[in-house]
Structure formats: structure tokens, C-alpha cells
Amino acid sequence: MDEAGLTRSMSKKGCSPDNSACEGFFGRMKNEMFYGEKWDKISVEEFISIINQYMQWYRDKRIKLSLGGLSPMEYRCSLGIT
């Protein structure tokens, strides 16, 4: 990461609570938006845009029963976190 000048966006190796949350999210993302689609005619820029749109929808609109039927952003707002 240092050699490439990149910033790590997830926790370090071996931090299982953080890694499991990330793995769970990426698994849901693949099931909900990636699998079953044709991606061979999509440019990298279009793909990045599609991922960004999905992540915004997930954060702002997608309800989770474990959060009382709220989206992640609604839940955070209800706790006064954001």
C-alpha cells in the first residue's frame, strides 16, 4: 500500500470483526447488483459509477430489519451519530 501511494480503506489484516463486516457487505453487494448482469460492454468508469450508485442506495434507502426497518443512514441519524 505504501509503495503504491494508496490509503487502506478497511482495517488491517487479522482484525476479524472489521473484516467480517466488510466481507458481509461485499457479499451482499455481489448478490444484489453484480451477479446475473452482463458486464462485458461496461467501461471501468461506468462500472465505478454503478458501484457508487449502489453504495449510496445501500446507505440511504435500503432498509435493514436488524436496524428496526431503517436504512443505515437513518439509523445513524436516529442515534445522533451523523
Buried (B, 14 or more C-beta within 10 A) or exposed (E): EEEEEEEEEEEEEEEEEEBEEBEEEEEEBEEEBBEEEEEEEEEEEEEEEBEEEBEEEBEEEBEEEEEEEBBBBBBBEEEEEE
